[in-house]
Amino acid sequence: MSRFGLACRVAALALAFVVLAPPHWVALRLLGRRSALAPILFHRVVLRLFGVRVTQSGTPPAPGEAALVLANHVSWLDIIAIGSLRPLSFVAKSEIAGWPVIGVLAGLQRTIYIDRQRRGATATVSVAMGHRLAEGELVVLFAEGTTGDGTRLLPFRSSLVGAARAALQAEVGRSRVRLQPLAIAYPRRNGLPVTRAERAEIAWYGDMELAPHLAAFVQGGPLDVHVAWGAPIAFEATTDRKVATAAAEAEVRAALRGIGTGGCRAPEVSASPARPGLDLHDPEVAAV
């Protein structure tokens, strides 16, 4: 991509932000979570400008159905890819709130922040997540707790999965909460399988500098992202969160293997969405 082409894309992205952000900010103050269209449109503009195509497989939660989404984490691009699909919010480390530009975008996405240096932060954030779930929202938790290079799945952490129990306590009459495994992978670039050498242009992890990483990303060419929704897991008051987390990790691991072997390449989402009331006897639901 030439410098002129990059400058045009950045200008178009800035224009999209100027058009979408102010009315979205006002709508958030007036409508709260019901103001969800602007972030989706902004994420889609980013994807279109920088040649990123997102495909899906599996069955996502039905519109308006609450779910705690447990996903793997490869790149900053995960947020844009997932955010382009549904109204949702993310859980992120508190440092992000102070980052230039990114902190503003995260705030407009209604990100829930966790201060990992503060005692009791997990319990506080779990309660906040629980209230979001009780209100019928999708909350995305990158359960590995960090990013990797995409070559292997790191163990899922169970501490914040306790938010599902907080949601049950916050809403009288609710008997279960949907845990939704979600796998995200970057299988192809320029129409060819992504090589190990190209992963550093996509994944952002460790102590990588952001500016050189972004420069390499924009020069790399069109990129395919695949999002695979796994079988939902019914979380009840008596469910062991560690067992449920392990089940979600196994679902994501299996989905990533399927993407790697071509088993999850169907671009369309299932036409019949999961029902809001999870039935433990439903074959679509993984019991724990």
N, C-alpha and C positions, 0 to 999 in steps of 0.2 A: 504494500500500500504506500503510495507516494505521500510526501508531507502535505501536499495540497489536499489530497483525498482525505487524509486523517484530520486536517484542520476543518474541512467541510463537515465531516461526521461529528466532530466535537461540537461545532457550532450548531448543528441540527439537534444534538443531544441537549445542549444548553437551552435552545429554544423550546424544546419539549418540556424541560423542567420549568421554565418561566411560565409556560402556558398551563401546565398541570398542577404545579405545586401550590400557588396561592389559593385557588378555589378548593383544593383538597384540604389545605390547612384549615380554612374556614369551615368546611363541611365536617372535619373531624371534631371541631368545637361544638357544632350544632347536632351532628348525627352520630358521633362516636364511631363504633365499629361498622355501622352500615355504610360508611363512606369508604368504599374499597376499590372502585373502578380505576382511579388515577394511578395507583402503584402498578396495577396489572398493565395498563397502557404504557407506562413509562418503561417497565421491564421489556415489553415487546418492542418498543422503539430501539432500546439498546441492542436487543438480539438482531433485529433487522439491519441496523446500521453496521454491525460488525460481523455479519455473515454467520450467525449461530442459529442452527435449526434444532428445535426441541421436539422429540417424539415421545410418546407414552405407550405403556402397556399395563395391563392389570385393571383393577376396578378401584377408583378413588372413592373417598367418602361422598355421599350424596350432598347436593347443595344444601347448606344450612345445617348439616350434621356435624356435631363436634367431634374432634379427634385430636389426639396427641400423636403427631407424626414423628417417628424415630427414623432418622436418615443418617447415611454416611456422609462424610464431608471431604471434598477434594479441593475445592477452589472457591474464591469469592464469586465465581460465576454460578455456583450452585444456587445462591440466593436469587439471582436474576432469573435463572431457568425455572426454578420452582415458583417464584413469585409471579411469573408470567402466566401461570396456569389457573390459580385459584386465589380468592381473597384469604389471606392468612397473615400470621405474624410469626416472628422468630424469637428465639432466645439467644442472647449473645453476651460476651464479656463486656463489662462496664466501660472498659477503655475505649471501645468503639464510639461511644457517645461523644467523645472529645475530638475525634478525628475530623479534619477538614472535609467538607462535602459529604463524605460517607456517613458521618454522624448525623447530618441533617436528613439524609435519605433514610437512615435507619429509624430516626424519630418519626418521619412521615409514614413508615411501615408499621408503626406502633410496636417497635421492638421491646421485648422485656429484657432488662439488663440484670446480670448477676455480677456482683463484686466478689471475686474469688478470694480476696484477701480478708474479707470480713466474716467473722464468726456468725453463724446463724443465717448467712445469706441464702443457703440452699432452702431452708424452711420458708423464708420470706418469699423467694421466687416461686417455690412450689405452690404457695397459696395464691399468688398473683396468676400463675398459669391455671390453677384450678378454677378461679373465677372466670377466666376467659373461656375455658372449656364448658363451664356451667351455663355460659351465655350463648353456647352454640357455635363457638369459633374453632378454626383450625390453628393449632400452635405447633410450629416446627422446632424440634430439638435435634441438633446434630449430636447424636449420642456418643460418638467417639471422644468428644470433648476437645478435639483439635483437628487440624487437617493433615492428610497424608498425601503421598504422591500418586495415589490411585492404583498402585500395584497390589496392595493388600488391605484388608479390612481390619481396623484396630478394634479391640474389645469395646463393647458398648458399656457405658457407665449407667448405673441404675438410680443414682441419687435423686435426680429430678423427675424420674418416672413416678415418684410419689405424688406428683401433681394430679395424677389420675384419681388417687384416693381423695385428695383435697377437693376435686370437682364433685365427687360423690357426696362429700360432707356439705358442700356449698349449695347443692340443689336437692331439696326434699323430693323424694319420689323416684329419683334416678337410681337404677340398680346396677348399671354398668357404664363404662366409658370405653370408647373405641381407641385402642392403640393401633396406629397405622404404620407398618414398616414401609420404608421408601428407599429404593436403591437408585443412585444417580451415577452414571458413567459417561465417559467421553470416548466412544468407540472409533470414530472416524474423523479424519481431517483431510480436506481436499479430496474427499471421496475414497481415501485409502485408510487402512487400519492405523491407529495412532501407535507410533513407535515409542520405545522407552526414552529415546533422546528428546522426543517432542513433549513428554509429560511435564517437563519444567516450564514449558510455555503455557500450560493449562493449569496445572496444580500450583497452588501457592502455599508453601509450608515451611516450617523451620524458621531460619533467619533470613529468608530470601528478601531482597529489596524490592519494594513494590514497583517503583518506576521502571527499572530495567525489565522486570517481569511483564508489565503491561506493554512495553515497547515490543517485546518478543511476541506477545500474544497477538497484537494487531497486525504484525507482519506475517503471521503464520498461515493465514487463509481461512476459508470457510470451515466451520467446526460443527459436528453433530453431537448433540447431547441426548442421552436416552434416560428417561425416568420410568422406573418400574414400580408400580404399587403392589405390595405383597398382600398376602391374606391377612385381614384384620384380626386382632386379638382382643377378646372381650376381657376387660379389666373390671373385676368386682371388688367389693369391700374385703373379701377374704383372699384375694389374689396376692401371691408373693411377688413383689415388684422385681426381685432379682430373677425369678423364673420367667416372668413376663418379658423382661429385658433380654434375657438369653434367647427366648423364642423369637423376638423381633430381630435380633442379630442374626439368627440362623436363617430367617426369611430373607434378609437383605443379602447375606452371603450367597444364598442359593440364586437369588435374582441376578447378582453380579456375575456369577458363573454362567448363567443363562445368556446374559448380554454378551459375555466374552466368546461364547460358542455359537452365537447367532440364535439362541432360543427365545430371546425377548425382543426381536427386532420389529414386531408389528407396530406400526405407528399409531393405530387407532386405540383409544380407550374403549373398554367394554361398553356397549350401548345401554346396558341395564345397571345403573348405579346401585351400590349397596344400600340397603334399607336403613332408615334412621334407627329403628329398634333392632339391635343385634340379637339374633337367636343363636344360642350356644349349640343348637342342633343343626344349624345351617351349615352345609358343607363349605361355604365360603369363609367361615369363621374358624380360626385356629384356636382351640381351647388350650388353656395352660393349667 
